[in-house]
């Protein structure tokens, strides 16, 4: 239930980011939104148990390993909506489940048999075919109506793939972090550490003056999204990942493109061509198959333990 709530928030997040592109550059809106989230979390620290915020050296290292991909995640997340509308971007980033499986294969020896799984191979093929269909199925008339050039489309797709990669790394790093650090503590530290980097990037590449020269309405919405789409969404994701496997959460996150696409159609008049819709379906089915294959692999040792236990008992009695 917690993860489903997070999925809804992640689904509507791109709709807000696209709206902010009218007023701010990606560096400025990233820095402001994350700084607001970090400030809110830090103000809440006195009302929590102080002992839970005393971390070991190893835990600080784990936090740093989460912050690094999170910085890349936030940069690509905001940037891709300056080139694409939410529908296409939302479908492309769902290839993150393939990156999750691939990275698990590289770094976790017990998950390497997944590469020989028929379900994973079929899912990977469907995901890649769907990705090609989304790219090749672009309709020049729709792009023209949405004021998206061919160059912008290609740049946006490349950034969306970068986001998918960073999301996969971020998800795996969170899974390791929340095993021994509470979710709210984890994200409090991740948020302020990330916001420091974001502020430095804004001062170097952004335009901070837009924050006080732009209208007040988008500024207020950025504060709102800082709380809802950063604090609440990320904290619930951390809590969910503490209870369930990263690949399962990534599979459930496949629901977010439906929320994003519907909202983008209603708000921005966004449209997908028939080929892109088919390609999006292929990506989602492929991601689901890949996630299912890894979930089955992860549950197999427990199943074997249950089966072998009576035999072991019988041998002892003999």
Legacy VTK file of the C-alpha trace (Angstrom):
# vtk DataFile Version 3.0
C-alpha trace
ASCII
DATASET POLYDATA
POINTS 318 float
0.000 0.000 0.000
2.881 2.350 0.856
4.569 1.619 -2.472
1.343 2.188 -4.421
1.037 5.628 -2.823
4.619 6.358 -3.855
3.844 5.179 -7.409
0.992 7.694 -7.735
3.257 10.508 -6.562
6.011 9.481 -8.980
3.417 9.304 -11.747
2.290 12.916 -11.351
5.795 14.276 -10.707
6.711 14.630 -14.424
3.598 16.738 -15.004
4.871 19.321 -12.526
8.439 19.222 -13.850
7.200 19.919 -17.370
5.254 22.901 -16.016
8.370 24.293 -14.297
10.317 24.244 -17.589
8.389 27.381 -18.580
9.983 29.395 -15.786
13.282 27.836 -14.659
16.317 26.034 -15.998
16.866 22.448 -14.715
19.728 23.412 -12.393
17.717 26.108 -10.624
14.532 24.136 -10.126
16.499 21.081 -8.966
18.464 23.077 -6.401
15.424 24.923 -5.082
13.147 21.887 -4.819
15.774 19.695 -3.168
16.889 22.453 -0.804
13.285 22.962 0.307
12.899 19.224 0.914
16.185 19.057 2.839
15.214 22.058 5.004
11.831 20.534 5.857
13.463 17.250 6.861
16.176 18.925 8.925
13.571 21.023 10.776
11.834 17.772 11.726
14.999 16.215 13.232
14.497 17.674 16.767
11.148 15.894 16.962
12.716 12.486 16.271
14.986 10.213 18.230
18.460 11.723 18.083
20.135 8.329 18.552
18.781 7.169 15.197
20.789 9.928 13.484
24.119 8.760 14.939
25.658 6.794 12.103
28.779 4.701 11.792
31.511 5.278 9.243
30.219 2.408 7.152
26.720 3.893 7.126
28.072 7.281 5.979
29.846 5.512 3.118
26.555 3.859 2.119
24.866 7.264 2.191
27.533 8.662 -0.108
26.991 5.779 -2.520
23.294 6.710 -2.663
23.936 10.434 -3.134
26.171 9.942 -6.185
23.539 8.258 -8.410
20.841 10.497 -6.910
22.611 13.590 -8.229
22.714 12.078 -11.720
19.117 10.969 -11.275
17.878 14.449 -10.415
19.821 16.148 -13.207
18.524 13.800 -15.907
15.011 13.714 -14.422
14.526 17.449 -14.729
16.498 17.873 -17.964
14.620 15.370 -20.130
11.352 17.307 -19.866
12.978 20.308 -21.537
13.227 18.161 -24.669
10.339 15.664 -24.378
6.771 15.600 -23.178
5.989 13.283 -20.231
4.389 10.444 -22.240
7.448 9.419 -24.263
9.848 10.126 -21.396
7.725 8.097 -18.970
7.806 5.045 -21.227
11.521 5.224 -22.048
12.560 5.408 -18.391
10.739 2.150 -17.659
13.731 0.389 -19.211
15.292 0.958 -15.771
14.121 -2.522 -14.743
16.480 -3.963 -17.375
19.324 -1.963 -15.869
18.342 -3.220 -12.392
18.528 -6.833 -13.574
21.787 -6.266 -15.437
23.485 -4.525 -12.494
22.243 -7.223 -10.105
23.800 -9.766 -12.469
27.138 -7.913 -12.355
27.370 -7.293 -8.614
25.381 -10.103 -6.956
26.747 -13.586 -7.678
23.574 -15.359 -6.522
21.566 -13.523 -9.202
23.829 -14.322 -12.165
21.783 -17.330 -13.329
19.104 -14.815 -14.376
21.008 -14.175 -17.618
20.116 -17.735 -18.672
16.443 -17.310 -17.808
14.094 -17.472 -20.763
11.781 -14.955 -19.110
14.549 -12.417 -18.679
15.873 -12.841 -22.218
12.372 -12.494 -23.673
11.742 -9.445 -21.485
15.013 -7.854 -22.552
14.221 -8.405 -26.225
10.704 -6.982 -25.849
12.083 -4.000 -23.951
14.655 -3.218 -26.614
12.168 -3.733 -29.459
9.678 -1.471 -27.681
12.340 1.185 -27.156
13.200 1.125 -30.874
9.477 1.396 -31.728
9.054 4.417 -29.433
11.974 6.152 -31.123
11.208 5.097 -34.702
7.466 5.666 -34.296
7.768 9.394 -33.730
5.163 11.280 -35.699
6.573 14.530 -37.176
3.093 16.097 -37.144
2.656 15.406 -33.418
6.173 16.638 -32.658
5.521 19.814 -34.632
2.252 20.457 -32.804
4.020 19.972 -29.472
6.912 22.188 -30.655
9.492 19.408 -30.267
12.222 19.280 -32.921
13.851 16.076 -34.167
17.074 17.065 -32.426
15.280 17.745 -29.145
13.530 14.381 -29.406
16.816 12.487 -29.743
18.484 14.445 -26.946
15.468 13.834 -24.700
15.511 10.094 -25.363
19.245 9.925 -24.581
18.721 11.808 -21.305
15.754 9.554 -20.430
17.952 6.479 -20.900
20.542 8.094 -18.648
17.829 8.640 -16.063
16.803 4.966 -16.341
20.383 3.921 -15.604
20.773 6.240 -12.602
17.383 5.124 -11.274
18.515 1.488 -11.373
21.756 2.261 -9.510
19.891 4.457 -7.014
17.325 1.731 -6.327
19.989 -0.892 -5.645
21.987 1.459 -3.406
18.879 2.360 -1.390
18.156 -1.328 -0.852
21.557 -1.762 0.774
21.277 1.459 2.803
17.874 0.899 4.434
18.847 -2.515 5.754
20.446 -0.844 8.772
19.453 2.858 8.538
15.766 3.863 9.035
14.112 5.280 5.865
13.420 8.755 7.275
16.981 9.025 8.600
18.392 7.772 5.303
16.517 10.261 3.192
17.126 13.175 5.567
20.853 12.781 5.057
20.560 11.945 1.349
18.436 15.052 0.776
20.734 17.602 2.419
23.848 16.056 0.865
22.193 16.049 -2.566
20.925 19.610 -2.153
24.467 20.867 -1.428
25.640 19.438 -4.746
22.554 20.799 -6.508
23.158 24.317 -5.145
26.772 24.259 -6.351
25.618 23.153 -9.810
22.979 25.895 -9.865
25.545 28.573 -9.016
27.783 27.283 -11.793
25.295 26.527 -14.584
21.892 27.863 -13.541
20.177 31.212 -13.164
19.204 31.704 -9.480
17.717 35.126 -10.214
14.759 33.385 -11.883
13.594 32.385 -8.411
12.629 35.965 -7.533
11.866 37.329 -11.004
9.460 34.562 -12.101
5.795 34.564 -10.953
5.027 33.406 -7.414
2.663 30.599 -8.486
5.314 28.207 -9.893
7.503 28.962 -6.887
4.687 27.850 -4.592
4.164 24.685 -6.645
7.864 23.900 -6.341
7.589 24.082 -2.554
4.563 21.792 -2.754
6.360 19.246 -4.950
9.401 19.406 -2.677
7.212 18.021 0.100
4.984 15.656 -1.867
7.156 14.425 -4.730
10.508 14.429 -2.944
9.966 13.920 0.795
6.821 11.784 0.787
7.495 9.851 -2.439
11.130 9.052 -1.660
10.525 8.217 2.009
7.701 5.827 1.142
9.930 4.271 -1.540
12.717 3.806 1.047
10.233 2.221 3.463
8.872 -0.083 0.773
12.348 -1.161 -0.339
13.128 -2.103 3.240
10.311 -4.642 3.152
10.328 -5.885 -0.451
12.918 -6.636 -3.116
14.211 -3.836 -5.347
13.164 -5.674 -8.490
9.599 -6.079 -7.189
9.332 -2.347 -6.520
10.740 -1.607 -9.984
8.120 -3.897 -11.500
5.287 -2.171 -9.652
6.667 1.172 -10.779
5.571 0.134 -14.285
2.206 1.584 -13.287
3.601 5.125 -13.279
3.607 5.624 -17.098
-0.170 5.139 -17.198
-0.657 7.936 -14.667
1.870 10.147 -16.450
0.462 9.530 -19.949
-3.141 10.213 -18.950
-2.174 13.394 -17.113
0.027 14.584 -19.979
-2.778 14.055 -22.500
-5.272 15.985 -20.378
-2.967 18.854 -19.391
-0.565 19.306 -22.296
-2.404 17.714 -25.209
0.412 15.181 -25.445
-0.074 12.347 -27.933
1.639 9.092 -28.862
1.557 7.592 -32.352
0.103 4.104 -32.799
3.611 2.666 -33.226
4.772 4.364 -30.023
1.780 3.029 -28.087
2.633 -0.489 -29.286
6.278 0.099 -28.428
5.336 1.374 -24.977
3.290 -1.765 -24.390
6.281 -3.867 -25.450
8.566 -2.004 -23.043
6.162 -2.487 -20.134
5.588 -6.178 -20.857
9.317 -6.721 -21.320
10.111 -4.955 -18.058
7.450 -7.007 -16.282
8.895 -10.283 -17.608
12.429 -9.286 -16.640
11.308 -8.324 -13.143
9.300 -11.523 -12.778
12.306 -13.613 -13.836
14.506 -12.031 -11.193
11.813 -12.288 -8.528
11.527 -16.029 -9.221
15.286 -16.424 -9.010
15.431 -14.617 -5.677
12.661 -16.766 -4.206
14.162 -20.079 -5.405
16.633 -20.634 -2.531
13.836 -20.316 0.030
11.728 -22.778 -1.933
14.590 -25.271 -2.084
15.160 -24.943 1.635
11.548 -25.881 2.300
11.757 -28.913 0.036
15.073 -30.182 1.396
14.229 -29.835 5.063
12.139 -33.055 5.398
14.876 -35.041 3.597
17.548 -33.723 5.945
15.378 -34.638 8.935
14.834 -38.127 7.575
18.574 -38.707 7.164
19.241 -37.660 10.741
16.579 -40.047 12.064
18.102 -42.927 10.040
LINES 1 319
318 0 1 2 3 4 5 6 7 8 9 10 11 12 13 14 15 16 17 18 19 20 21 22 23 24 25 26 27 28 29 30 31 32 33 34 35 36 37 38 39 40 41 42 43 44 45 46 47 48 49 50 51 52 53 54 55 56 57 58 59 60 61 62 63 64 65 66 67 68 69 70 71 72 73 74 75 76 77 78 79 80 81 82 83 84 85 86 87 88 89 90 91 92 93 94 95 96 97 98 99 100 101 102 103 104 105 106 107 108 109 110 111 112 113 114 115 116 117 118 119 120 121 122 123 124 125 126 127 128 129 130 131 132 133 134 135 136 137 138 139 140 141 142 143 144 145 146 147 148 149 150 151 152 153 154 155 156 157 158 159 160 161 162 163 164 165 166 167 168 169 170 171 172 173 174 175 176 177 178 179 180 181 182 183 184 185 186 187 188 189 190 191 192 193 194 195 196 197 198 199 200 201 202 203 204 205 206 207 208 209 210 211 212 213 214 215 216 217 218 219 220 221 222 223 224 225 226 227 228 229 230 231 232 233 234 235 236 237 238 239 240 241 242 243 244 245 246 247 248 249 250 251 252 253 254 255 256 257 258 259 260 261 262 263 264 265 266 267 268 269 270 271 272 273 274 275 276 277 278 279 280 281 282 283 284 285 286 287 288 289 290 291 292 293 294 295 296 297 298 299 300 301 302 303 304 305 306 307 308 309 310 311 312 313 314 315 316 317
